[in-house]
Amino acid sequence: MKFKYYIGALFVFIVLLGLYVYSLSGESYTFMLPFSTRSITLPVAIWYILPVVAFFIIVVFLEAGGTYRMWRKRTKYKNDYKILLEQLENQLLGKNSTLKQPTMNRYKSLSILLNNLTFDVKEGVALKSGEARIDELIELLGDLKRGEYVNLKKFNPNDKSPFVRQNTLNQIQHDEKFATEVLKRANFDETYKRAALKKLLESDNLKDIKRFVGAVKLNKDITNIILEMCYAKKIDFSNKEIAQLCAEVGYSKQDYLLLAQKMKECYEPESWVGLFEELATQDEKAEVAYFYVLLELEMLEEARERLKTHLDNELLKVRAYLDLKDFGKKYPLELFLLD
């Protein structure tokens, strides 16, 4: 029952009770105040309804107190819920900002539990929570994971957040002009610069590519793309520059051998030999690849002369291949040099 109906019913009850008692007796009653010479004289009907009025006042105070307590409790729940939503948003975006702790025990325990977890976002989330801001953020992060560039400024994310880093990488992938800017500016780290360089290489935007290559700490993936462009004659790098690239990223013996195979059909024999002679001079790991080139081109005397610079117990597979050639045996070179 609503409180206003309760008041109306009580008022009617008091009036009816007073009229009924007054109809039975219209006399008055005098009440002597304790510890005083004063007295109060009222009709008997009034004396009957006074306890009811007092009871009503007590009920009103109790109801008001209960309503206030419920309001306080609901307010605490709302505030705690808001704190949890902010905590979820901050954890998703990698923010370390300190929020007020929830006051309600259950929400406080939940906050501590969430704080010990790392969150990720699924792709293609269809269900909505009903919390517009969180739903918008989750949708944006889902788009981001699908490779799209999204605007996260509204949520003021932490620059070190993995989502922010991924968003920057997505922007590089979608915006060639931005990729160029990344390579020109010093405030982007090597991960961004490598991604930007790879974007320009894949899109054949080769203007000033040599300058950019020298400004980026390369890895094997990008180096392979650059070398593919070299032997496709899209980029003109000298043998010395190619040797520096390979040494910088730590090419292994196997990497050099695979490179020699790739360049087999793309280089003129003289250029092919010259390149791997330079590579072997700059890096001893390219020595076997150089022998592969010599033997593939049937430059057997040059290979034997090169072997004289090595100890007798070195390059045994190369020596075995040459010995078999001397006996007129012919076997695929790859069996001896490629693991």
N, C-alpha and C positions, 0 to 999 in steps of 0.2 A: 504494500500500500504506500502511495506517495505521502510524504510528510504533510502536505497541505490538506489532504483529505483527512488525515489523522487530527489535525488542528480543528477542522470544520466539525468533525464528528464529536470531538471533545467539547467544543463550544456549545453545540446543541444539547449534549448530555448535561453540561453544567446548568444551562438555562432551564431545562426540563426538571432537573433535580431541585433547583432552587424554587421553582414555581410549585412543584409537588409538595415540598416540605413547608413552604409558606402557606399552602392551602390547608395543611393539617394544623399548623400552629403559626399564628402571626405574632407570637410573643418574642420578646428580646431576651438575650442572655448577656450578663456582665462577667467579663473575665478580668481577674486581678493579675496584673503583671508581677512576676516573681521579683522579690527584692526591691519592690517599688510600691508607692502608695497610689499609683495611677491604675486606672482600669479602662477596659474597652467594652462598650456596650453595642452589640449588633443583633439584628434579627437572627433567630435560630436558623433560618434558611441559609443565611450567609455563612454561619459557623459550619454548616454541613458541606458547603461547596469549597470552603477554604482548603481542606486537605486535598481535594481533587485538583485544585489549582496548583498547590505546592507540588503534588505528584507530577502534574503536567510540566512545571518548570524544571523539575529534576530530569524528567525524560528528555526535555528539550536540550539541556546541557549535555546529557549523555549522548544524545543523537549528534549534536554538534561536534562533540569530542571524537566520536567514532568516524564522522564524516571527515574531520580534519586528519585523523590518523590514516584513513584510506587514501585521502588526497596526497599526503606525504609519501605513503608507500608507493602509490602509482607514479608519483613524480620521480622517486628514486629508481623505480624500474625503468622508466622512460630514459632517465639520464644514464643509467648503467647500460641500457641497450644501445644508446647513442655512442657511448664510449667503446663498446664492443665493435660496432660498425666502423668507427674511426680506426680502431686497432686493426681490424681486418684490412681496411684500405691501406694503412701504413705498412703492414706486413707484406701485402701484395706488391707494393711499390718500393719496398726496401728502405722505407724511412725509419730512422732511429729516434724520432721525436718521442719524448716521454709524455704519456697521457696520464690523467688522473685514474687511480684504481677504482673499479666499481665498488660500491658500498654494500650491496646485497651479497650474502655469502655465496649463493649459487653462481651469480655472475662473476664474482671475484675468482672463484675456482675455475670457471670456464675461461676467464681472461688469462690466468696463469698457464692453463693447458694450451691455449692457442699461441701464447708467446713462445712456447717450446717447439712449435711446429713451423715447417717451411711450406708455403703455399705455391701451387701452380694452377694454371687454368687449362681446362680441356678445350679442344677445338670443337666448334659447332655446337655450343651449348644452346639448347632451345628453351629450357625452363627458366622462368623468371622468379626471383624471390619476392618481388613486390617492393623492394628497396631501390628506388629509381637510380640513385647515385652509384650504388654498388653494382647494380645490373648493367649500367652504362659502362662502368670500368671493366667488368668482366667481359662484356661484348667487345670492347676495344682491345683488351689483351688477347682475346681469342682471334681477332682479326690480325693482330700483330704476329701471333704465332703462325698464322697462315702465310706470312711473308708480306703483309701489307704495311704501309707506313701510316701511322695514326697520330692524331694530335692529343698528347697527354698533358698539355699545359694546364688545363683546368684542374688537374689533380696534383700539380706541383710535385712531381716525383723526384726521388733521390737520383742524382746523376750516376751513382754507382749501381743502381738497380739493374739486374739482368734484363728486365723488360725494356729499360731505357737504352741499354746497350744494343739489344736486338732491334729496337726501333730505329736507332741510328744506322745500323747495318742494313735494315730494310730500305731506309731513305737512300743510302748509297746505291743500293741495287736498283732502285727505281728512278734515280735522278743523276744522270751523267754529269751535269753541271755541278751538283753538290759533291760528287765524287772527286772532281777536279779541285774544288775548294778544300776538301779534306787533305789532299796531298800538298796543297800550298801552305796550309796553316800548321803551326807548330803545336797547337794545343790538343790535337787529336793523337791518341796513342797508336802503337804499331798495329794493333788488331784492325783498327779502322783504316789505317793507311794501306795495309795489305789488301783489305777488301776493296778499297777504292781503286788501287792499282789493277787488281784483277778485273774490276768492272770496266775500266778503260781498255784493258787488253782484249777483253771479250767483245767489246763493242767496236774494236778497231779504231779507237780514238788514240792515235799514236803520236800526237803532237807533244813535243817535250817529254816523250816517254823515257828517254835516257836520263834526263835530269831527275825525273820522279823515281826511277829505278835506283839511282844513287842515294836517294833520300829515304828509302824504305828498307827496313830490315826484312829481307826476303825469307821465304821458306821454300821447300822443295816443290810444293804445288805451283806456286807462282813462277818459280824458276823454270819449271817444265813448260809452262805456257809461253814464257819468253823465248825459250830455246826452240819450241815448236814454230814460233813466229820467225825466228832467225833462219831456220832451215827451210821455212816456207817463203823466205825472202821478203817478209813484211817489215822486218826490222833489220837494220844493218849494224851488227855488233862485231867488233874485231875479235880475233882469237883470244887475245889477252883479256878482253872484257868478259868473254864467255868463261874463260878459265877462272877469273875472279868471282863470277857469279856462282859457279859450281863449288868452288872452295868455300865461299861464304856460307852456303847452306849446308855444307858438310856432306857432299856427295860421297857415296861409298863405292867400292870396287864394282859392285853389281849395278849401281846407278850409272856409272860411266860406260859399262858394257851395254846396257840398254840404250843409252844415248847414242853409242856408236852404231847400234843396229838401226835406230830410227833415222840417223843421218845418212845411212848407206845409200839410199836411193835419191837423196836430195842434193848431195854435194858432188862436185866434180872430184875425181880421185886425188888430184893434187891438193885441193882445198881440204878434203877430208883428212888426208894425212897430215897436212900442216896444222889443222885444228887440234888433232889428238897428240901431235908432238908437243904443241904448246901446253895442252892439258897435262900431259905426263911430266913436263918440265916443271910446271907449277905445283902439281900434286902427285905424289908417288902412287896414290890409289888409282890413278888413271893409267898406270903402266900396262896393266893387262889389256885394257881397252885399246891402247895404242898398238899392242902386239896383234890384237884382233884385226885392226884396220890393215896392218902390214900384211898379215897372212891372208886376209880376205882378198887383197889386191895382188897376191902372189909375189909380194916383195920379200922373197925369202932371204936374199943376201943381206938386205937391210935389217931383217929380223935377227939374223945370226950376229951381225955386227952389234946390234943393240944388246943381245944376250951376253956378249963379252963383258959388258959393264956390270953384270950381276954375278953373284957367287954361283958355283956349280950346283948347289942344292936348292937354288931358287928357280921359280917358274918352271917346274918339272913338266907340267902339262904342255907348255909351249915347246919344250925340248923334245918331248915324246912325239908331238905332232910333226916337228921337223924331221925327226929320225924316221918316222913312218913315210914321210914324203920322199926321203932319200931312197927308201926301199920300193918306191913306186906305189905305195899304198895311198888310197884316197878315202878319207873319212870326213864327215861334216865337221867343220870347225867348231860349231856350237857344242858338240859333245865334249870338247876339251876345255873350253873357256867359259861356257855359260852353265851355271849351277842349276 
